[in-house]
């Protein structure tokens, strides 16, 4: 929306005033001149004209306690302090705009996702340029909504020319946009936008568009505010609307739906049972599948310009490979996690289930026929290939172009699945060539010799290599192999792998996956990943208590991943806000 359609400075000041009215005026606030400001809770903000703040609180967070030096935070009971006003992440912004207005792409920007024009997710101050981008995107969305009858109906339930329509829209739409009822002073501030002089021609539609723009640039929309100061011991109890927002953004990455809003309005989110009932309902919605998929993409490092979308194979050695295989190979892994989790599966099932998905192009890599298969993935059983680490997508991504890579495969398992901290390799280690020795007739022997140096042997021979050697049962494209393609030598997959501070002898992949599934380290690390993802923070000693409880439940067996997720909402930290030392409440 261009500046000629309305006075943006006036609208942005409404957003800033709403922020102040909502209780963030305890600290300094932007003055509209581009200065940096800090509101209560230590949320910093750089304003273009009343800009939205960041998601990082200032002050001293509790130190991490690790008395035994294992790299794992010790449990220290308490509530970890967090920001009161985290800004919506890109995926949350897109999902919120989708659920609020039905907009998934910007027509003024060739259908691009709204967040693609916004600053990348980061903590710290928002620059003038970043704030300007929020204004630009808000203008695009407001204009697009008013030009589309379906989207417009999500914003307006009445004719903007009718008496009282704008006022009622401010109240009803504002309730959804702010994820709570508007304060009386906020209603008054937005009613000030119902002024023909603020728009180009003063038509009712232009005024309505102006009001919508005002909501979309308001910090109360752009931030997930938690400002209630009801005491809870030394901390603060979240309001029912703040609990509803935490629920929906944890489980959906988006705003509450009408049923959750109604529960918040009725103060029906005050007990663990009430919260758990809503969490269970939200997890049954397809939006939860998006959240679970996002978590496991992070767990596996599936992202743009990662191994998953850039791996290649030597065309002379592997002519059956083409770049189009990456998509279905990756999609199978994602589908495996989705069906396992939402089929009631446990962490152990992620390592032990033999369910798979193939199409005509990927079936041959599992030694399956392609007859009757097309481009869509179809379910199959894969005996002898338990869990995600035996899927062709992961095995191909974690291999080299011309051979397997026991180091890369083993390092992933050790660091990302078992959570064993590893020191960085010495400088130049990655450039160490494989030995050119004809007596080393297997890839395993070459890698073993390659990493035999004093600086490498400690980590590689004890921790990393053995896991990768077991997976030599699969070639660089994930196909079963029993002998080397170049020398014909038999492949040895037996190894002594380091799991739970002990050397565990395993003979082949199924034994390895079973050992990992039963590993208390792997179970703890998976729970820790979920707690960090769900609460949006790094590991710490206060959350370690939650992690230990969840990990113990995983170890008991039969504990669904969905139970793990919903159980996080039963913790005290889910309904209580703590403030860091030196920060105002």
C-alpha positions, -999 to +999 in steps of 0.1 A: +000+000+000+015+033-010+019+063+013-007+082-007-035+059+005-032+069+041-010+085+067+013+056+078+029+076+106-005+081+122-012+044+120+021+033+133+017+056+163-016+038+171+004+005+172+030+020+195+003+035+217-014+001+219+019-014+230+022+013+258-015+009+268-010-029+271+016-024+298+049-023+280+056+013+289+076+005+320+108+011+301+116+035+274+096+034+242+104+044+206+098+080+199+091+075+162+125+088+151+142+055+147+157+053+182+164+021+202+141+014+231+136-011+259+102-020+273+095-040+304+109-075+303+139-061+285+126-064+250+146-042+228+132-024+198+144-002+171+116+018+157+111+033+123+078+047+135+067+029+166+084-004+156+079-038+170+105-050+195+126-081+195+122-113+214+152-112+237+149-102+274+178-085+291+192-094+325+211-123+340+197-158+332+206-185+357+239-202+351+239-237+337+250-262+363+270-292+351+288-306+382+300-339+366+312-322+334+292-345+310+280-315+289+245-321+301+228-295+324+220-307+359+185-304+371+180-273+392+143-268+401+128-236+390+114-216+361+137-205+334+132-167+326+121-158+291+112-127+272+078-113+277+074-101+241+090-124+216+084-114+180+066-139+158+090-161+139+087-162+101+068-195+100+045-182+129+039-149+110+029-168+078+007-193+097-010-165+117-017-145+086-031-176+070-054-185+099-064-149+105-071-137+070-067-167+047-037-152+029-008-175+021+010-156-006+014-119-015-003-111-049+017-079-050+049-100-048+043-129-072+027-151-046+057-150-022+051-160+014+046-129+035+076-136+057+099-138+027+100-100+026+106-097+064+139-099+084+151-134+091+145-148+125+169-134+150+171-120+185+181-084+192+169-050+180+149-046+148+165-022+124+147+007+107+149-013+075+134-043+092+106-023+107+099-008+073+095-042+058+068-051+083+050-020+072+053-028+036+041-064+040+012-052+062+002-027+034+003-055+008-018-078+029-044-051+038-048-042+001-050-078-009-077-087+017-099-058+007-097-068-030-106-104-023-142-112-012-132-144+006-103-129+026-124-097+032-151-118+049-125-130+074-119-094+084-153-078+080-186-093+088-205-062+079-206-034+053-179-009+063-203+019+052-229+008+078-231+026+111-211+009+138-194-016+114-159-003+119-163-001+157-176-037+159-148-049+136-122-033+159-136-053+188-142-086+171-113-087+147-090-071+172-098-100+196-085-125+171-055-104+160-043-096+195-051-131+208-070-114+236-098-089+241-087-053+234-084-030+263-108+000+263-080+024+256-069+003+227-104+003+212-104+041+215-070+043+198-081+022+168-114+040+166-093+071+158-085+055+125-122+058+115-114+091+100-118+098+062-090+124+064-065+097+070-071+080+037-068+090+000-104+095-008-122+087+025-142+058+012-155+032+038-133+005+022-102+026+025-110+033+061-115-004+067-082-011+050-065+014+072-079-003+103-066-036+091-032-021+084-032-007+119-037-041+134-010-057+112+017-032+123+007-032+159+033-047+183+004-065+200-001-085+167+036-089+158+046-100+193+034-128+216+030-107+247+030-121+282+025-091+305+002-104+332+017-096+367-005-119+388+019-133+414+028-169+415+053-172+443+084-154+431+071-156+395+040-145+376+010-166+365+001-164+328-034-152+320-058-176+303-052-158+270-015-160+274-018-198+281-040-201+250-013-183+229+014-205+243-006-236+235-014-227+199+021-214+191+038-244+206+015-270+189+005-252+157+029-224+153-001-202+149-028-182+166-056-199+188-087-211+170-122-201+181-126-230+205-093-222+223-103-185+223-136-194+239-118-215+265-095-186+273-124-161+276-142-185+299-111-189+321-112-226+313-074-230+310-066-228+347-060-264+355-036-290+341-065-312+329-081-283+311-048-274+293-041-311+285-076-315+270-070-286+247-034-298+239-048-332+229-074-315+207-048-293+190-025-323+183-053-340+165-054-311+140-034-311+108-016-280+119+001-301+145+015-323+117+032-292+103+048-285+137+060-321+142+074-320+106+092-288+114+107-303+145+120-334+128+134-313+099+155-295+125+164-328+142+177-342+109+190-308+095+167-309+066+168-274+053+176-253+022+212-258+010+218-287+034+231-322+026+195-332+018+190-310-012+226-308-025+240-343-024+254-357-057+268-390-069+296-397-093+278-403-126+304-429-138+301-449-106+264-444-100+247-437-133+213-446-118+214-414-097+198-381-108+190-350-089+153-356-091+157-385-067+165-361-038+129-350-034+112-384-030+140-397-009+136-368+015+099-370+014+099-406+024+119-398+056+095-370+064+065-392+058+081-419+080+082-394+109+047-382+103+030-416+101+050-430+130+043-401+153+006-396+144+001-434+143+008-434+180+045-443+177+072-438+203+108-427+202+118-463+200+095-468+169+115-440+151+145-463+154+128-497+150+098-494+127+102-510+093+075-491+076+087-473+045+074-454+014+086-458-022+077-447-057+087-461-090+120-442-089+131-451-053+118-487-050+148-502-068+171-488-041+153-510-016+156-540-040+118-537-046+101-539-079+086-508-094+056-525-111+024-506-104+041-477-088+040-441-100+054-408-088+034-408-055+050-426-025+033-458-015+036-476+019+058-508+020+074-529+047+112-530+048+123-560+067+158-557+080+158-519+077+145-505+110+142-468+116+150-435+098+187-441+098+183-470+073+162-450+048+178-443+015+173-405+019+194-403+050+220-428+038+224-409+005+226-375+021+252-387+046+276-402+021+302-389-003+297-386-041+318-416-049+317-438-017+300-441+016+312-419+045+314-438+078+327-406+094+298-384+083+272-411+092+289-419+125+293-383+135+256-376+129+246-405+151+270-396+179+263-359+180+227-356+168+211-388+180+231-398+211+239-362+220+276-369+228+295-337+227+325-338+203+354-314+201+360-297+168+384-316+145+419-303+143+427-278+115+430-295+081+415-328+093+388-328+067+415-326+039+433-358+051+432-381+021+423-417+021+454-439+021+464-452-013+474-487-002+463-518-022+462-539+010+434-517+023+407-534+002+376-520+020+364-485+026+363-494+063+400-502+063+409-470+045+389-448+068+403-466+098+438-459+086+429-423+076+419-415+112+447-434+130+467-403+137+472-392+172+449-361+169+421-381+153+421-416+167+407-408+201+373-395+188+371-415+156+381-449+167+361-449+200+330-428+191+325-419+155+338-445+131+322-476+147+287-464+141+295-456+105+312-490+100+280-508+110+261-488+083+286-500+056+258-525+050+244-498+027+262-481-002+262-444-010+227-446-024+214-466+005+213-499-013+222-531+005+258-542-001+279-571+012+311-566-008+331-536-021+322-528-057+358-520-067+378-548-049+351-574-043+363-577-007+337-587+019+322-558+040+325-562+077+297-545+096+305-557+131+317-530+155+319-520+191+298-488+193+300-463+222+265-459+237+256-448+272+293-446+283+301-481+273+313-501+243+284-521+229+292-549+204+268-550+174+270-571+143+247-553+118+223-523+114+193-539+132+214-545+163+227-509+161+192-494+158+180-515+188+209-504+209+202-467+200+165-471+207+173-485+241+199-458+248+192-435+278+214-409+261+195-410+229+162-409+248+174-379+269+187-360+239+154-365+219+135-352+249+159-323+253+154-314+217+117-313+221+118-292+253+141-267+235+118-266+205+086-264+225+098-237+248+120-220+222+152-219+242+185-236+246+192-263+272+194-251+307+194-264+343+158-255+350+144-272+319+167-302+326+143-313+353+115-315+327+139-333+302+148-359+328+111-367+336+102-370+299+133-391+291+124-415+320+089-419+304+105-426+270+127-453+287+097-470+301+085-480+266+052-474+249+054-437+255+040-420+224+058-390+210+024-372+211+023-379+249+058-364+252+046-332+234+014-328+254+031-336+287+052-304+282+020-284+286+014-300+321+046-285+335+047-255+358+070-236+334+042-237+308+018-216+328+043-194+348+065-166+337+098-159+354+118-127+350+156-126+347+176-109+374+177-072+369+146-070+347+113-053+356+082-075+357 
